[in-house]
Amino acid sequence: MKPIRSNELEFFKEMIKDKFYDKKETLRTQMTSEAQKLSDKKQPLMAKQCGVEAELKKLKVADDKYREFKATKQLQERKLLETVEEIGQVLSSKLQRMAKARNWDKNFDNFSPRTDNDSADYFINRLNDCCYDEAYKQVKSNHTVYNQLNNMKSECEIILHTGSDINSVVTTLKGAMKKADIELPVPNNLLQIAVK
């Protein structure tokens, strides 16, 4: 008796593996086909057999209502957003014209309800800034000392350029600056001004 050689052993081993694999694949295809036929017959009864037929019906009704609500919600949301955009554009146009007329440095023409958190806040915040700016201008125009400072400064510059002697220039300059409540920090002895 002659023993099987290693290369023959390997050949038969691979051949057996391939043949059994092919046979199993053929059987798997048949089983898949039979399983599909059986499944098609049983599917309509499966929920009832599992005792979940009533819950599935409830789920279907609830899901239909949810999807209908979602569709109407999106439609309603779109309509509301369009209304916000229309009103915002009218408001934006009016305030933009007002900004030009009142010389505001704020801009109202980049309003977008899709990017701003609260549409009204967009306008309110800008109007509050404009209100402050106008209030500041009014306070500034009514502030006596502030408005006189330019004249006082001009007076001091004229005194400085008069060509008078240093004693009278510094004395007069100190007096003029004192009107503006500003100290002139020039020591008298440094300029050799006679103390009165």
C-alpha positions as CSV (number, residue, x, y, z in Angstrom):
1,M,0.0,0.0,0.0
2,K,1.3,3.4,-1.1
3,P,0.6,6.4,1.3
4,I,-0.8,9.7,-0.1
5,R,1.8,12.3,-0.8
6,S,1.6,15.8,0.6
7,N,0.8,17.5,-2.7
8,E,-1.9,15.0,-3.4
9,L,-3.3,15.5,0.1
10,E,-3.3,19.3,-0.4
11,F,-5.0,18.9,-3.8
12,F,-7.8,16.7,-2.5
13,K,-8.2,18.9,0.6
14,E,-8.8,22.0,-1.6
15,M,-11.1,20.2,-4.0
16,I,-13.2,18.9,-1.1
17,K,-13.4,22.4,0.3
18,D,-14.5,24.0,-3.0
19,K,-17.0,21.2,-3.9
20,F,-18.7,21.5,-0.4
21,Y,-18.7,25.3,-0.7
22,D,-20.4,25.2,-4.1
23,K,-23.0,22.7,-2.9
24,K,-23.7,24.9,0.2
25,E,-24.1,28.0,-2.0
26,T,-26.6,26.2,-4.2
27,L,-28.5,25.1,-1.1
28,R,-28.4,28.6,0.4
29,T,-29.9,30.0,-2.8
30,Q,-32.7,27.4,-2.6
31,M,-33.3,28.1,1.1
32,T,-33.4,31.9,0.6
33,S,-36.0,31.4,-2.1
34,E,-38.1,29.1,0.0
35,A,-37.7,31.4,3.0
36,Q,-38.9,34.4,1.0
37,K,-42.0,32.5,-0.2
38,L,-42.8,31.4,3.3
39,S,-42.2,34.9,4.7
40,D,-44.5,36.4,2.1
41,K,-47.3,34.1,3.3
42,K,-46.7,34.8,7.0
43,Q,-46.1,38.5,6.9
44,P,-49.7,39.6,7.0
45,L,-50.3,37.5,10.1
46,M,-47.0,38.1,11.9
47,A,-48.1,41.2,13.9
48,K,-51.2,39.4,15.1
49,Q,-49.2,36.3,16.0
50,C,-46.9,38.4,18.1
51,G,-49.7,40.3,19.8
52,V,-48.7,43.7,18.5
53,E,-51.3,44.3,15.8
54,A,-53.2,47.0,17.9
55,E,-50.0,48.9,18.8
56,L,-48.9,48.9,15.1
57,K,-52.3,50.4,14.1
58,K,-52.0,53.1,16.8
59,L,-48.4,53.8,15.8
60,K,-49.5,54.2,12.1
61,V,-52.3,56.7,13.1
62,A,-49.9,58.6,15.4
63,D,-47.2,58.7,12.8
64,D,-49.6,60.0,10.2
65,K,-50.7,62.8,12.5
66,Y,-47.1,63.7,13.4
67,R,-46.1,63.9,9.7
68,E,-49.2,65.9,8.8
69,F,-48.5,68.3,11.8
70,K,-44.8,68.6,10.7
71,A,-45.8,69.5,7.2
72,T,-48.4,72.1,8.4
73,K,-45.9,73.4,11.0
74,Q,-43.3,74.0,8.3
75,L,-45.9,75.8,6.1
76,Q,-47.0,77.9,9.1
77,E,-43.4,78.6,10.0
78,R,-42.7,79.7,6.5
79,K,-45.7,82.0,6.4
80,L,-44.8,83.6,9.8
81,L,-41.2,84.1,8.7
82,E,-42.4,85.8,5.5
83,T,-44.5,88.1,7.6
84,V,-41.6,89.0,9.9
85,E,-39.4,89.6,6.8
86,E,-42.0,91.9,5.2
87,I,-42.5,94.0,8.3
88,G,-38.8,94.1,9.0
89,Q,-38.1,95.4,5.5
90,V,-40.7,98.1,5.9
91,L,-39.2,99.1,9.2
92,S,-35.7,98.8,7.9
93,S,-36.5,101.2,5.0
94,K,-38.1,103.8,7.3
95,L,-35.3,103.7,9.8
96,Q,-32.7,103.9,7.0
97,R,-34.3,107.1,5.7
98,M,-34.5,108.4,9.3
99,A,-30.8,107.6,9.8
100,K,-29.9,109.7,6.8
101,A,-32.1,112.6,7.8
102,R,-30.9,112.7,11.4
103,N,-27.3,111.9,10.5
104,W,-27.0,108.7,12.5
105,D,-24.0,106.5,12.0
106,K,-26.1,103.3,12.5
107,N,-27.1,101.2,9.6
108,F,-30.6,99.5,9.4
109,D,-30.4,97.8,6.0
110,N,-28.9,94.5,6.9
111,F,-31.8,93.1,8.8
112,S,-32.4,89.3,8.5
113,P,-34.7,87.3,10.7
114,R,-33.0,84.2,9.6
115,T,-29.7,85.2,11.3
116,D,-30.9,87.5,14.2
117,N,-32.2,85.9,17.3
118,D,-34.9,88.4,17.9
119,S,-36.0,90.6,15.1
120,A,-37.4,93.4,17.3
121,D,-34.1,93.4,19.3
122,Y,-32.2,94.1,16.2
123,F,-34.0,97.4,15.7
124,I,-34.4,98.2,19.4
125,N,-30.7,97.9,20.1
126,R,-29.8,100.2,17.1
127,L,-32.5,102.7,18.1
128,N,-31.2,102.8,21.6
129,D,-27.7,103.5,20.3
130,C,-29.1,106.3,18.1
131,C,-31.1,107.7,21.1
132,Y,-27.9,107.8,23.2
133,D,-26.0,109.5,20.4
134,E,-28.7,112.2,20.0
135,A,-28.8,112.7,23.8
136,Y,-25.1,113.0,23.9
137,K,-25.1,115.6,21.1
138,Q,-27.8,117.6,22.9
139,V,-26.0,117.5,26.3
140,K,-22.8,118.5,24.4
141,S,-24.5,121.4,22.7
142,N,-25.9,122.6,26.0
143,H,-22.7,122.2,28.0
144,T,-21.4,125.8,28.5
145,V,-17.9,125.1,29.6
146,Y,-17.3,122.4,26.9
147,N,-18.5,124.7,24.2
148,Q,-16.4,127.7,25.5
149,L,-13.2,125.6,25.6
150,N,-12.5,126.1,22.0
151,N,-12.8,129.9,22.4
152,M,-10.7,129.7,25.6
153,K,-8.0,127.7,23.8
154,S,-7.9,130.2,21.0
155,E,-7.6,133.0,23.5
156,C,-4.7,131.3,25.2
157,E,-3.0,130.7,21.8
158,I,-3.4,134.4,21.0
159,I,-1.9,135.4,24.3
160,L,1.0,133.1,23.7
161,H,1.7,134.7,20.3
162,T,1.4,138.3,21.2
163,G,5.0,138.9,21.5
164,S,4.8,140.5,25.0
165,D,7.3,139.9,27.7
166,I,7.3,136.6,29.4
167,N,6.0,137.9,32.7
168,S,2.8,139.4,31.2
169,V,2.3,136.4,28.8
170,V,2.5,133.8,31.6
171,T,0.4,135.8,34.0
172,T,-2.3,136.5,31.4
173,L,-2.1,132.9,30.2
174,K,-2.5,131.6,33.8
175,G,-5.6,133.8,34.2
176,A,-7.1,132.7,30.9
177,M,-6.5,129.0,31.6
178,K,-7.9,129.4,35.1
179,K,-11.2,130.4,33.5
180,A,-11.3,126.9,32.0
181,D,-10.4,125.4,35.4
182,I,-7.0,124.3,34.0
183,E,-3.8,124.9,36.0
184,L,-0.7,126.1,34.2
185,P,2.1,124.2,35.9
186,V,5.0,126.6,35.2
187,P,7.0,127.5,38.3
188,N,7.4,131.3,38.7
189,N,11.0,131.1,39.7
190,L,11.9,129.0,36.6
191,L,10.8,131.8,34.3
192,Q,12.1,134.5,36.7
193,I,8.7,136.1,37.0
194,A,8.4,138.6,39.8
195,V,6.0,137.5,42.5
196,K,3.4,140.1,43.4
